[in-house]
Amino acid sequence: MLIKRRTKIINTNGLHARPATRFAEVANKFNSEIFVKTENKEEVNGKSIIDLLTLGAKRGTELLITADGEDKEIALDALEGLVNDGFDEDSMETRKGIAVSPGVVIKDAFVLESEGFRIPRHLIKEEEIPKEISRLEEATKVAWEEIEKLEDRVSTNLGSEIGSIFATHKLMLQDKLLLREFTKKVEQHRFSAEYAVTLVLRVYIKKFESVDDPYLAARVGDIYDIEKRLLRNLLGEKREELKNLTKEVVVVAHDLSPSQIASLDTTKVRGFVTDLGSRNSHAAIVARALGIPAVVGLKTATVDIFGGDRVIIDGNRGDVIVRPDEETIKEYQLIEKDFHVFEEKLTSELKDLPAVTLDGREIMILGNIEFPRDISPNLNQGAAGIGLYRTEFLFLGSNESPTEEEHFKAYSQSVQELGDKPLIIRTVDLGGDKFFPANSNTELNPFLGCRSIRYCLEHPDIFKSQLRAILRASAFGNAKIMFPLISSLQELRKAKDIVNEVKEELNQKGIDFDEKIEIGIMIEVPSAAMVADDLAKEVDFFSIGTNDLIQYTMAVDRGNEKVAHLYSPAHPAILKLLKMIINAAEENNIKIGICGEMGGEVEYTILLLGLGLREFSVAPAMIIPEVKKIIRSVTYERAKEAAETVCSYDDPAKTIEYLRNIVREIIPELVY
């Protein structure tokens, strides 16, 4: 005789894939026939994940569960208990990372595999199960053959001891229990082969990472490698890329390159979270420039978060909340709203007002951009121009160097949009962690190698093509040229000689350009700071690139989370270098500004103002009103007193706390 039970869904996300899977797992343990119905949907088979998902049951939906068979009572007890316990779903988890870009966002997760593709939670039809298992077996076979060839090649070149490392990978792929786990996920839950592989292996990764044994912990890398091989063979060219997104998401990835982040569609990608990264990595810098909330350095985000999970990113505090409950969602929706209201209020109050101290010292606040499309948001926030146009992303999006016309189109569009406002165009800064696909030469230490101006001087054709475009664009507006990573007077003179050659070529062809175009340099290596007085006599302006200046002075790789804590703009050595650079500019009567991240971190605004800085070029655009608010709230004399005070400290932490206390008095809404 048929029996029935009624119960309500209480978990936040309703009967989505994970709870439906859990329900079907429990139902399949019993011999009885089990069916489930909701008020507005027809009855479905309670042992089928796909059927359960068609109910679309959300939190608060009443389920009518029926069972008929020898163990029907026990079955309904188990299923009713499962629903009442929230499907045994993992409870809300909060992960602490490094806050790198402010803001709050609440969206579903899009988990991006480390090689640049996403594994969707994909369910197949029952009749597709044999084909899916066949795909899985074929991918495993091909992966095994690939590893065997690799083992042979490495053994021949480096010795059998090194080659034997890959024997572990082969044995894992021959593990019958592991392969059975893959096929069970396909057979019992109708998961795609790709999702089955990821689901099983990520559980093992999590287990291995929690083990105290260093040897076992080291096997995590082996599992990641096997996962990548299997997924490459399964997905082939069917990778789901970021550019194909159809709805708003937050991206969860092991790491993201600057070019990946710069190419994000920010109408769809509303924030991101990564396992790796630091406050001052290039990825973090680009995230701030794009104005999307981001938290990095979570270590296991790609293991802990599944595609489709609801995620809250708090880019102010560095918190990432996975599968938040309803109360937490409401709390953060309010925070998100308050944050936007605060930003809009500050912008409306200050957009059209000058950045001038209470005692009349005028300051220019400009914006940092990656693309011409970034100009409008900066102007809307009250920017007086663009103090840093990073041009390398013209290169990173293609396998070929951009043509002169492609350069010219981007620069001329930008100067015309700005009118008489300045546009400082930095010549291409390739190298470091920004690799141009057409230049496949690898270096052991790219940050100390052929990068930035060195790359340009090594490739004069590429350099001249860009310079011609900048000079041509200067006929349409207030364009300026800025060379990055100048480390000596000789380097600067070589770069200027090439500019003069290009000017002569344009004159001979009768092409218009600004004959008096200003040329400046970024001061971002200690050698340039030490000879700033000599360099100042050769240029029209300095712009301090604090990102690299701190990295090279402190001998800290800013992308390495293990030493990221040593990277500090408040270190006494950095403050002395800043004062030295600013003094050299003042004594030689040239303009001095800052375009590094330090300029956009509001706790340093008063310090930089007090050291004598007259121009701030910052990102993201939303930070402009905050910097302006601080400048308009103090006198220059007060800023000088603050600078003198912190320059007497020997502890960067003490400096930061002192400066933050001043900012809290001016803008109490800011969170640290």
C-alpha positions as CSV (number, residue, x, y, z in Angstrom):
1,M,0.0,0.0,0.0
2,L,1.3,3.5,-1.0
3,I,2.3,5.8,1.8
4,K,3.0,9.5,1.7
5,R,5.0,12.2,3.6
6,R,5.0,16.0,3.3
7,T,8.0,18.0,4.1
8,K,9.5,21.5,3.2
9,I,12.8,22.3,1.7
10,I,14.8,24.4,4.2
11,N,18.3,24.8,2.6
12,T,19.1,28.1,1.1
13,N,19.7,27.0,-2.5
14,G,16.8,24.6,-2.8
15,L,16.8,21.3,-4.7
16,H,19.8,22.1,-6.9
17,A,22.2,19.6,-8.3
18,R,24.0,18.7,-5.0
19,P,20.9,18.0,-2.9
20,A,19.1,16.3,-5.8
21,T,22.1,14.0,-6.1
22,R,22.0,13.3,-2.3
23,F,18.3,12.6,-2.4
24,A,18.7,10.2,-5.3
25,E,21.6,8.4,-3.6
26,V,19.5,7.8,-0.5
27,A,16.4,6.8,-2.5
28,N,18.4,4.2,-4.6
29,K,19.4,2.4,-1.4
30,F,15.8,1.1,-1.1
31,N,13.8,-1.4,-3.1
32,S,10.6,0.6,-2.9
33,E,9.4,2.8,-5.7
34,I,9.8,6.4,-4.7
35,F,8.1,9.5,-6.3
36,V,8.3,13.2,-5.5
37,K,5.7,15.9,-6.3
38,T,5.4,19.7,-5.7
39,E,2.3,21.8,-6.0
40,N,2.8,23.0,-9.5
41,K,4.7,20.1,-11.1
42,E,3.9,16.5,-12.0
43,E,5.2,13.6,-10.0
44,V,8.8,12.5,-10.8
45,N,10.9,9.5,-10.1
46,G,12.7,10.1,-6.7
47,K,15.6,7.9,-7.8
48,S,16.5,10.1,-10.9
49,I,18.6,13.2,-10.4
50,I,17.4,14.7,-13.7
51,D,13.8,14.2,-12.8
52,L,14.3,15.8,-9.4
53,L,16.0,18.8,-10.9
54,T,13.0,19.4,-13.2
55,L,10.9,20.2,-10.1
56,G,12.8,23.5,-9.7
57,A,12.0,23.3,-6.0
58,K,13.3,26.3,-4.1
59,R,13.6,27.0,-0.4
60,G,10.2,26.8,1.3
61,T,8.7,24.5,-1.4
62,E,6.6,21.6,0.0
63,L,7.5,18.2,-1.3
64,L,5.1,15.3,-1.4
65,I,7.1,12.1,-1.2
66,T,5.4,8.7,-1.9
67,A,6.8,5.2,-1.5
68,D,5.5,1.8,-2.3
69,G,7.3,-1.4,-1.5
70,E,8.7,-3.7,1.2
71,D,10.9,-1.0,2.8
72,K,8.7,2.0,2.2
73,E,8.5,3.1,5.9
74,I,12.3,3.1,6.3
75,A,12.8,4.8,3.0
76,L,10.4,7.7,3.8
77,D,12.0,8.1,7.3
78,A,15.4,8.4,5.7
79,L,14.3,10.8,2.9
80,E,12.2,13.0,5.2
81,G,15.1,13.2,7.6
82,L,17.4,14.1,4.7
83,V,15.2,17.0,3.6
84,N,14.7,18.2,7.2
85,D,18.5,18.2,7.7
86,G,19.0,20.4,4.6
87,F,20.2,17.5,2.5
88,D,23.4,17.1,4.5
89,E,24.8,20.0,2.5
90,D,28.0,21.6,3.7
91,S,27.1,24.5,6.0
92,M,28.1,28.0,5.2
93,E,31.9,28.5,5.1
94,T,33.9,31.7,5.4
95,R,37.4,31.7,3.8
96,K,39.9,34.5,4.6
97,G,42.1,35.7,1.8
98,I,43.9,38.9,0.8
99,A,41.6,41.7,-0.2
100,V,43.0,43.2,-3.4
101,S,40.1,45.1,-5.0
102,P,37.3,46.7,-2.9
103,G,33.6,46.1,-3.1
104,V,31.0,43.4,-2.4
105,V,29.4,41.0,-4.8
106,I,27.0,38.1,-4.4
107,K,26.8,35.7,-7.4
108,D,27.1,32.1,-8.4
109,A,30.6,30.7,-8.9
110,F,32.2,29.9,-12.2
111,V,35.1,27.6,-11.4
112,L,37.9,27.9,-14.0
113,E,40.3,25.1,-14.3
114,S,44.0,26.2,-14.0
115,E,44.7,25.8,-17.7
116,G,41.9,28.2,-18.6
117,F,38.7,26.1,-19.0
118,R,35.7,25.5,-16.8
119,I,34.2,22.2,-15.8
120,P,30.5,22.7,-15.7
121,R,28.2,20.5,-13.6
122,H,26.7,18.7,-16.5
123,L,24.1,15.9,-16.4
124,I,23.6,13.4,-19.2
125,K,20.6,11.3,-20.3
126,E,20.4,7.7,-19.3
127,E,20.9,6.5,-22.8
128,E,24.2,8.5,-23.0
129,I,25.8,6.7,-20.1
130,P,27.6,3.9,-22.1
131,K,29.0,6.6,-24.5
132,E,30.2,8.7,-21.6
133,I,31.9,5.7,-19.9
134,S,33.6,4.9,-23.2
135,R,34.9,8.5,-23.4
136,L,36.2,8.2,-19.9
137,E,38.0,4.9,-20.7
138,E,39.5,6.3,-23.9
139,A,40.7,9.5,-22.1
140,T,42.3,7.4,-19.4
141,K,44.0,5.2,-22.0
142,V,45.4,8.2,-23.9
143,A,46.6,9.9,-20.7
144,W,48.4,6.7,-19.7
145,E,50.1,6.5,-23.1
146,E,51.1,10.2,-22.9
147,I,52.7,9.7,-19.5
148,E,54.5,6.5,-20.7
149,K,56.1,8.5,-23.6
150,L,57.0,11.3,-21.2
151,E,58.6,8.8,-18.8
152,D,60.7,7.3,-21.6
153,R,61.8,10.7,-22.9
154,V,62.7,12.0,-19.5
155,S,64.5,8.7,-18.6
156,T,66.6,9.0,-21.8
157,N,67.5,12.7,-21.3
158,L,67.7,13.0,-17.5
159,G,68.1,9.4,-16.2
160,S,65.8,6.6,-15.1
161,E,65.6,8.0,-11.5
162,I,64.0,11.2,-12.7
163,G,61.8,9.4,-15.2
164,S,60.5,7.1,-12.6
165,I,58.6,10.1,-11.1
166,F,56.0,9.5,-13.8
167,A,55.5,5.9,-12.9
168,T,53.4,7.1,-10.0
169,H,51.1,8.9,-12.4
170,K,50.8,5.7,-14.5
171,L,49.9,3.6,-11.4
172,M,47.2,6.1,-10.4
173,L,45.7,5.8,-13.8
174,Q,45.7,2.0,-13.5
175,D,44.1,2.1,-10.0
176,K,40.8,0.1,-10.5
177,L,39.2,1.6,-7.4
178,L,39.8,5.2,-8.7
179,L,38.5,4.3,-12.2
180,R,35.5,2.7,-10.6
181,E,34.7,5.9,-8.7
182,F,34.8,7.8,-12.0
183,T,32.3,5.4,-13.6
184,K,30.0,5.2,-10.6
185,K,29.6,9.0,-10.8
186,V,28.5,8.6,-14.4
187,E,26.3,5.5,-13.9
188,Q,24.6,6.4,-10.7
189,H,24.4,10.2,-11.0
190,R,24.5,10.7,-14.7
191,F,27.3,13.2,-14.4
192,S,29.4,14.0,-17.5
193,A,32.8,12.3,-17.6
194,E,34.6,15.7,-17.1
195,Y,32.6,16.5,-14.0
196,A,33.0,13.0,-12.6
197,V,36.8,13.3,-12.9
198,T,36.9,16.7,-11.3
199,L,34.5,15.7,-8.5
200,V,36.4,12.5,-7.5
201,L,39.9,13.9,-7.8
202,R,39.2,17.2,-6.0
203,V,37.9,15.1,-3.0
204,Y,41.3,13.3,-3.0
205,I,43.2,16.6,-3.3
206,K,41.4,17.9,-0.2
207,K,42.1,14.7,1.7
208,F,45.8,14.8,0.8
209,E,46.2,18.4,1.6
210,S,44.9,17.8,5.1
211,V,47.4,15.1,5.9
212,D,50.4,15.9,8.0
213,D,52.8,13.6,6.1
214,P,55.0,15.8,3.7
215,Y,55.3,12.9,1.3
216,L,51.5,12.4,1.0
217,A,51.0,16.2,0.8
218,A,53.4,16.3,-2.1
219,R,51.2,13.8,-4.1
220,V,48.7,16.7,-4.6
221,G,50.7,17.9,-7.5
222,D,50.5,14.4,-9.1
223,I,46.7,14.4,-8.8
224,Y,46.4,17.9,-10.3
225,D,48.6,16.7,-13.2
226,I,46.4,13.6,-13.8
227,E,43.3,15.8,-13.7
228,K,44.7,18.2,-16.3
229,R,45.6,15.3,-18.6
230,L,42.2,13.6,-18.4
231,L,40.4,16.9,-18.8
232,R,42.5,17.9,-21.9
233,N,41.7,14.6,-23.5
234,L,38.0,14.8,-22.6
235,L,37.3,18.4,-23.4
236,G,39.5,18.9,-26.5
237,E,38.3,22.0,-28.1
238,K,35.0,22.2,-26.1
239,R,36.4,24.3,-23.4
240,E,34.0,26.7,-21.8
241,E,35.9,30.0,-21.8
242,L,35.3,33.2,-19.9
243,K,34.4,35.0,-23.1
244,N,31.4,32.7,-23.6
245,L,29.6,33.6,-20.4
246,T,25.8,34.1,-20.6
247,K,25.1,35.3,-17.0
248,E,26.7,37.3,-14.2
249,V,29.1,35.2,-12.1
250,V,32.1,35.4,-9.9
251,V,35.2,33.5,-11.2
252,V,37.0,31.0,-9.0
253,A,40.5,30.0,-10.3
254,H,43.8,28.7,-9.2
255,D,45.4,31.8,-10.7
256,L,44.7,34.3,-13.4
257,S,47.2,36.0,-15.6
258,P,47.0,39.8,-16.2
259,S,45.9,39.3,-19.8
260,Q,43.1,36.9,-18.7
261,I,41.8,39.4,-16.2
262,A,42.1,42.3,-18.6
263,S,40.0,40.4,-21.2
264,L,37.2,39.7,-18.7
265,D,33.8,40.9,-19.7
266,T,33.0,42.9,-16.6
267,T,29.3,43.0,-17.5
268,K,29.3,39.2,-16.8
269,V,32.3,38.7,-14.4
270,R,31.4,40.7,-11.3
271,G,34.4,39.5,-9.1
272,F,37.0,36.8,-8.8
273,V,38.7,34.6,-6.2
274,T,42.0,32.8,-6.7
275,D,44.1,30.2,-4.8
276,L,47.3,32.1,-5.5
277,G,48.2,35.7,-5.6
278,S,49.2,38.7,-3.4
279,R,48.1,42.2,-2.8
280,N,50.5,43.6,-5.3
281,S,50.6,41.0,-8.0
282,H,49.8,42.2,-11.5
283,A,46.5,40.3,-11.4
284,A,45.5,42.3,-8.3
285,I,46.5,45.6,-10.0
286,V,44.4,44.9,-13.1
287,A,41.4,43.8,-10.9
288,R,41.5,47.2,-9.2
289,A,41.8,49.0,-12.5
290,L,38.7,47.1,-13.7
291,G,36.9,48.0,-10.5
292,I,35.7,44.5,-9.7
293,P,35.8,43.0,-6.1
294,A,38.6,40.4,-5.8
295,V,40.2,38.3,-3.1
296,V,43.3,36.2,-3.7
297,G,45.6,33.8,-1.8
298,L,42.8,31.5,-0.6
299,K,45.0,28.4,-1.4
300,T,42.1,25.9,-1.8
301,A,39.2,27.9,-3.3
302,T,39.1,25.7,-6.4
303,V,38.8,22.7,-4.3
304,D,36.3,24.0,-1.8
305,I,34.0,25.8,-4.2
306,F,31.9,24.1,-6.9
307,G,30.5,25.6,-10.0
308,G,27.0,27.0,-9.3
309,D,27.7,27.5,-5.5
310,R,26.5,30.9,-4.3
311,V,29.5,33.0,-3.2
312,I,29.9,36.3,-1.5
313,I,33.1,38.2,-2.2
314,D,34.0,40.9,0.3
315,G,36.8,42.8,-1.4
316,N,37.0,45.2,1.5
317,R,37.8,42.7,4.3
318,G,39.2,39.8,2.2
319,D,36.3,37.4,3.2
320,V,34.8,34.9,0.8
321,I,31.6,33.3,2.0
322,V,30.7,30.0,0.3
323,R,27.1,28.8,0.3
324,P,25.9,31.7,2.6
325,D,22.6,31.2,4.5
326,E,19.7,33.6,3.9
327,E,20.5,35.8,6.9
328,T,24.1,36.3,5.6
329,I,22.9,37.1,2.1
330,K,20.5,39.7,3.4
331,E,23.3,41.2,5.6
332,Y,25.7,41.5,2.6
333,Q,23.0,42.8,0.2
334,L,22.6,45.7,2.7
335,I,26.4,46.1,2.8
336,E,26.6,46.0,-1.0
337,K,23.9,48.7,-1.2
338,D,25.4,50.9,1.4
339,F,28.8,50.7,-0.3
340,H,27.3,51.8,-3.6
341,V,25.3,54.6,-1.9
342,F,28.5,55.9,-0.2
343,E,30.4,55.8,-3.5
344,E,27.7,57.6,-5.4
345,K,27.3,60.3,-2.7
346,L,31.0,61.0,-2.6
347,T,31.2,61.2,-6.4
348,S,28.3,63.5,-6.7
349,E,29.7,65.8,-4.0
350,L,33.3,66.0,-5.3
351,K,33.3,65.2,-9.1
352,D,33.4,68.9,-10.2
353,L,35.4,70.3,-7.3
354,P,39.2,70.8,-7.6
355,A,41.6,68.7,-5.5
356,V,43.0,71.5,-3.4
357,T,44.1,71.5,0.2
358,L,42.5,73.7,2.9
359,D,45.5,76.1,2.6
360,G,45.3,76.3,-1.2
361,R,47.9,73.8,-2.6
362,E,46.5,72.5,-5.9
363,I,46.9,68.8,-6.7
364,M,46.0,66.9,-9.9
365,I,44.2,63.5,-9.7
366,L,44.4,61.4,-12.8
367,G,43.4,57.8,-13.7
368,N,45.3,54.7,-14.7
369,I,43.8,52.8,-17.7
370,E,44.2,49.7,-19.8
371,F,41.9,50.5,-22.7
372,P,40.3,53.6,-24.3
373,R,36.9,52.4,-22.8
374,D,38.3,53.0,-19.3
375,I,38.5,56.8,-19.9
376,S,34.8,57.5,-19.5
377,P,34.5,55.9,-16.0
378,N,37.5,58.0,-14.8
379,L,36.1,61.2,-16.1
380,N,32.8,60.4,-14.5
381,Q,34.6,60.2,-11.2
382,G,36.3,63.5,-11.6
383,A,39.7,62.6,-13.1
384,A,41.7,65.5,-14.5
385,G,43.2,63.3,-17.2
386,I,44.9,60.0,-17.6
387,G,48.3,59.6,-15.9
388,L,49.1,56.1,-17.0
389,Y,47.9,54.4,-20.2
390,R,49.2,50.8,-20.1
391,T,49.6,49.9,-23.7
392,E,50.9,46.3,-23.4
393,F,47.3,44.9,-23.6
394,L,47.3,45.8,-27.3
395,F,50.0,43.1,-27.6
396,L,48.7,40.5,-25.2
397,G,45.5,39.9,-27.0
398,S,47.1,38.7,-30.2
399,N,49.8,36.4,-31.5
400,E,51.2,39.3,-33.6
401,S,52.5,42.7,-32.8
402,P,49.8,45.4,-33.3
403,T,50.2,47.5,-36.4
404,E,51.0,51.2,-36.3
405,E,47.4,51.8,-37.3
406,E,46.0,49.7,-34.4
407,H,48.2,51.8,-32.0
408,F,47.1,55.0,-33.7
409,K,43.4,54.2,-33.5
410,A,43.6,53.5,-29.8
411,Y,45.6,56.6,-28.9
412,S,43.9,59.0,-31.2
413,Q,40.5,57.9,-29.9
414,S,41.7,58.4,-26.3
415,V,43.2,61.9,-26.8
416,Q,40.2,63.2,-28.6
417,E,37.9,61.9,-25.8
418,L,40.0,63.7,-23.2
419,G,40.0,67.0,-25.1
420,D,42.7,69.2,-23.5
421,K,43.2,66.9,-20.6
422,P,46.5,65.0,-20.5
423,L,47.0,61.4,-21.7
424,I,50.3,60.0,-20.5
425,I,51.0,56.9,-22.7
426,R,53.5,54.5,-21.3
427,T,55.5,52.7,-24.0
428,V,55.0,49.0,-24.0
429,D,56.0,47.2,-20.7
430,L,56.3,43.6,-21.8
431,G,58.2,41.0,-19.8
432,G,58.0,40.1,-16.2
433,D,54.6,38.3,-16.0
434,K,53.3,39.9,-19.2
435,F,54.4,37.7,-22.0
436,F,53.8,38.5,-25.7
437,P,52.8,35.2,-27.4
438,A,54.9,36.1,-30.5
439,N,58.0,36.5,-28.3
440,S,58.4,32.9,-26.9
441,N,61.9,33.5,-25.5
442,T,61.8,32.4,-21.8
443,E,64.2,33.8,-19.2
444,L,65.2,32.3,-15.8
445,N,64.4,35.6,-14.1
446,P,62.1,37.6,-16.4
447,F,61.6,40.5,-13.9
448,L,65.3,41.2,-14.1
449,G,65.6,40.3,-17.8
450,C,64.8,41.9,-21.1
451,R,61.6,43.7,-20.2
452,S,60.0,47.1,-20.6
453,I,62.3,49.7,-22.2
454,R,65.0,47.0,-22.6
455,Y,62.6,45.0,-24.7
456,C,61.8,48.1,-26.8
457,L,65.5,49.0,-27.4
458,E,66.1,45.4,-28.4
459,H,63.2,45.5,-30.8
460,P,63.4,49.0,-32.5
461,D,60.9,48.2,-35.2
462,I,58.2,47.5,-32.6
463,F,59.3,50.5,-30.6
464,K,59.2,52.9,-33.6
465,S,55.8,51.7,-34.7
466,Q,54.4,52.6,-31.3
467,L,56.2,55.9,-31.1
468,R,55.0,56.9,-34.6
469,A,51.4,56.2,-33.5
470,I,51.8,58.2,-30.3
471,L,53.3,61.2,-32.1
472,R,50.6,61.1,-34.8
473,A,47.9,61.0,-32.1
474,S,49.6,64.0,-30.4
475,A,48.3,66.2,-33.2
476,F,44.7,65.6,-31.9
477,G,45.2,66.3,-28.2
478,N,47.4,66.5,-25.1
479,A,49.4,63.3,-25.4
480,K,52.7,62.6,-23.6
481,I,55.3,59.9,-23.8
482,M,56.5,57.9,-20.8
483,F,59.3,55.3,-20.7
484,P,59.1,52.5,-18.1
485,L,61.9,50.9,-16.1
486,I,64.6,53.4,-17.0
487,S,67.7,52.4,-15.0
488,S,70.4,54.7,-16.4
489,L,71.0,57.9,-18.2
490,Q,72.4,56.0,-21.2
491,E,69.2,54.0,-21.5
492,L,67.1,57.2,-21.4
493,R,69.2,58.9,-24.1
494,K,69.0,55.9,-26.4
495,A,65.2,56.0,-26.1
496,K,65.1,59.7,-26.7
497,D,67.3,59.3,-29.8
498,I,64.8,56.9,-31.3
499,V,62.0,59.4,-30.6
500,N,64.0,62.0,-32.5
501,E,64.6,59.6,-35.4
502,V,60.8,59.0,-35.6
503,K,60.1,62.7,-35.4
504,E,62.5,63.3,-38.3
505,E,60.8,60.5,-40.4
506,L,57.3,62.1,-39.8
507,N,58.6,65.6,-40.7
508,Q,60.0,64.3,-43.9
509,K,56.6,62.7,-44.8
510,G,54.8,65.9,-43.8
511,I,52.8,64.2,-41.0
512,D,51.5,66.4,-38.3
513,F,52.5,65.8,-34.6
514,D,53.2,67.9,-31.5
515,E,56.8,69.0,-31.9
516,K,56.9,69.9,-28.2
517,I,55.4,66.7,-26.9
518,E,56.5,66.1,-23.3
519,I,58.7,63.1,-22.5
520,G,58.8,61.6,-19.0
521,I,60.0,58.5,-17.3
522,M,58.8,56.1,-14.6
523,I,61.1,56.0,-11.6
524,E,60.7,52.4,-10.6
525,V,64.2,50.9,-9.9
526,P,66.6,52.0,-7.1
527,S,69.4,53.0,-9.6
528,A,67.0,55.6,-11.2
529,A,66.1,56.9,-7.8
530,M,69.8,57.3,-6.9
531,V,70.5,59.3,-10.1
532,A,67.2,61.1,-10.2
533,D,68.9,64.5,-10.2
534,D,70.7,63.6,-13.5
535,L,67.6,62.1,-15.1
536,A,65.5,65.1,-14.2
537,K,67.7,67.3,-16.4
538,E,66.7,65.2,-19.5
539,V,63.0,64.9,-19.1
540,D,59.8,66.9,-18.6
541,F,58.3,64.8,-15.8
542,F,58.7,61.9,-13.4
543,S,56.1,59.4,-12.5
544,I,56.9,57.1,-9.6
545,G,56.1,53.5,-10.2
546,T,56.0,52.2,-6.7
547,N,55.0,48.6,-7.6
548,D,58.4,47.8,-9.1
549,L,60.3,50.3,-7.0
550,I,59.2,48.5,-3.8
551,Q,59.8,45.1,-5.4
552,Y,63.3,45.8,-6.5
553,T,64.3,47.7,-3.4
554,M,63.0,45.1,-1.0
555,A,64.1,42.1,-3.1
556,V,60.5,40.8,-2.9
557,D,58.6,39.0,-5.7
558,R,55.3,40.8,-5.3
559,G,53.5,37.8,-6.9
560,N,54.8,35.3,-4.3
561,E,52.4,34.9,-1.4
562,K,55.2,33.4,0.7
563,V,57.1,36.7,0.9
564,A,54.2,39.1,0.2
565,H,54.2,40.3,3.8
566,L,57.6,41.8,3.2
567,Y,56.3,44.1,0.4
568,S,55.5,47.3,2.2
569,P,55.2,50.9,0.8
570,A,55.7,52.1,4.4
571,H,59.2,50.7,4.8
572,P,61.6,53.4,5.9
573,A,63.8,52.7,2.9
574,I,60.9,53.3,0.5
575,L,60.0,56.6,2.2
576,K,63.6,57.8,1.9
577,L,63.7,56.9,-1.8
578,L,60.4,58.7,-2.4
579,K,61.7,61.9,-0.7
580,M,64.9,61.7,-2.8
581,I,62.9,61.4,-6.1
582,I,60.5,64.2,-5.2
583,N,63.3,66.5,-4.1
584,A,65.2,65.9,-7.4
585,A,62.1,66.8,-9.4
586,E,61.5,70.0,-7.4
587,E,65.1,71.1,-7.6
588,N,65.0,70.7,-11.4
589,N,61.6,72.3,-11.8
590,I,59.9,69.3,-13.5
591,K,56.5,67.8,-12.7
592,I,56.4,64.8,-10.3
593,G,53.6,62.4,-9.8
594,I,52.9,58.8,-8.8
595,C,51.2,56.1,-10.9
596,G,51.9,53.0,-8.8
597,E,49.4,51.3,-6.5
598,M,50.6,53.2,-3.5
599,G,49.0,56.3,-5.0
600,G,45.6,54.7,-5.0
601,E,45.8,53.4,-1.4
602,V,44.1,56.2,0.5
603,E,46.1,55.6,3.8
604,Y,49.1,56.9,1.9
605,T,47.5,60.0,0.4
606,I,48.4,62.4,3.3
607,L,52.0,60.9,3.5
608,L,52.6,61.5,-0.3
609,L,51.0,64.9,-0.1
610,G,53.3,65.8,2.8
611,L,56.4,64.5,0.9
612,G,55.6,67.1,-1.8
613,L,53.8,65.1,-4.4
614,R,51.6,67.2,-6.8
615,E,50.0,64.5,-9.0
616,F,48.3,61.3,-8.2
617,S,47.4,58.8,-11.0
618,V,45.2,56.1,-9.5
619,A,43.0,53.0,-10.0
620,P,40.3,52.0,-9.9
621,A,38.3,55.1,-10.9
622,M,36.0,54.8,-7.9
623,I,39.0,55.6,-5.6
624,I,39.3,59.2,-7.1
625,P,36.6,60.8,-4.9
626,E,38.2,59.2,-1.8
627,V,41.7,60.6,-2.6
628,K,40.1,64.0,-3.4
629,K,38.1,64.0,-0.2
630,I,41.3,63.5,1.9
631,I,43.2,66.2,0.0
632,R,40.4,68.7,0.5
633,S,40.1,67.9,4.2
634,V,43.7,68.8,5.3
635,T,46.2,71.6,5.0
636,Y,49.5,71.0,3.3
637,E,51.2,71.9,6.6
638,R,49.3,69.2,8.4
639,A,50.3,66.7,5.7
640,K,54.0,67.7,6.0
641,E,53.7,67.1,9.8
642,A,52.3,63.7,9.2
643,A,55.1,62.8,6.7
644,E,57.7,64.0,9.1
645,T,56.2,61.9,11.9
646,V,56.1,58.6,10.0
647,C,59.5,59.2,8.5
648,S,60.9,59.0,12.0
649,Y,59.3,55.5,12.6
650,D,61.3,52.4,12.0
651,D,58.3,50.0,11.9
652,P,56.1,50.0,8.8
653,A,53.2,48.6,10.8
654,K,53.3,51.7,13.1
655,T,53.4,54.0,10.1
656,I,50.3,52.3,8.5
657,E,48.3,52.4,11.7
658,Y,49.2,56.1,12.3
659,L,48.1,57.0,8.7
660,R,44.9,54.9,8.8
661,N,43.8,56.6,12.0
662,I,44.0,60.0,10.2
663,V,41.9,58.6,7.3
664,R,39.3,57.1,9.6
665,E,38.8,60.6,11.0
666,I,38.2,62.0,7.5
667,I,36.2,59.1,6.0
668,P,34.9,56.8,8.7
669,E,33.0,54.7,6.2
670,L,36.2,53.2,4.8
671,V,37.0,49.6,6.1
672,Y,40.5,48.3,6.8
